[in-house]
């Protein structure tokens, strides 16, 4: 196995010396651009929404990491927030894929999104974390609604994108908000009667 790897490396060095750097020498062909009609305010809104999804993913990741600490030890909360982080990241990825489908992903992804700085990394209890999660979901939902209003209004009228955002993203956001609100209600009731034991029991059932 080692001999094979060494042989491949030698071949690569020889080929590089003979042909130079491994770069495609073909020129990018000229093709019609009329089909690339996602632009201006709607395109800017999509880029903003992608960043919002990534921001939410990082915040949920910080929440999961906090509750996974041995000094906090709330595995139910940790798993819930890690799952939410994954979902938000997938949302951002799907929007990036949509831009690619519409011919708008022509630059480096690093030029599309910024790595966010997570300001809050600790919470006094599970209820405070769920409140922040609900506020975070509400913020993302408002951003999606604003994007829908931008893309369905004149002069854009991107009906396909609006249908995609409404039927897939907004539906999931609304269900997610309702689920978080219900969990928060249950947790606060349990903590009001049983204190930290209520939070412990709630965590076991997440």
Number of C-alpha atoms within 10 A of each C-alpha: 6 7 8 9 10 11 12 12 12 12 12 13 13 12 13 12 10 9 10 10 9 9 7 7 6 6 6 7 5 6 6 6 8 6 8 12 13 19 14 11 14 22 18 13 19 25 17 16 21 21 19 22 23 23 24 25 25 21 26 28 20 21 29 25 19 20 26 19 12 9 8 12 14 22 19 18 24 24 18 16 26 21 16 22 24 16 16 23 20 15 20 23 15 13 17 19 14 16 18 12 11 15 14 16 14 8 8 8 10 8 7 13 16 12 10 14 9 14 8 10 14 13 14 7 13 22 18 14 20 21 15 17 23 19 14 17 20 16 13 21 20 13 18 23 16 13 22 24 14 21 25 17 12 9 11 16 16 17 13 11 19 19 14 13 18 16 11 12 16 19 12 13 18 13 11 17 18 12 13 17 16 11 17 20 13 15 21 18 14 18 18 11 10 13 13 14 12 18 21 19 15 20 19 12 8 13
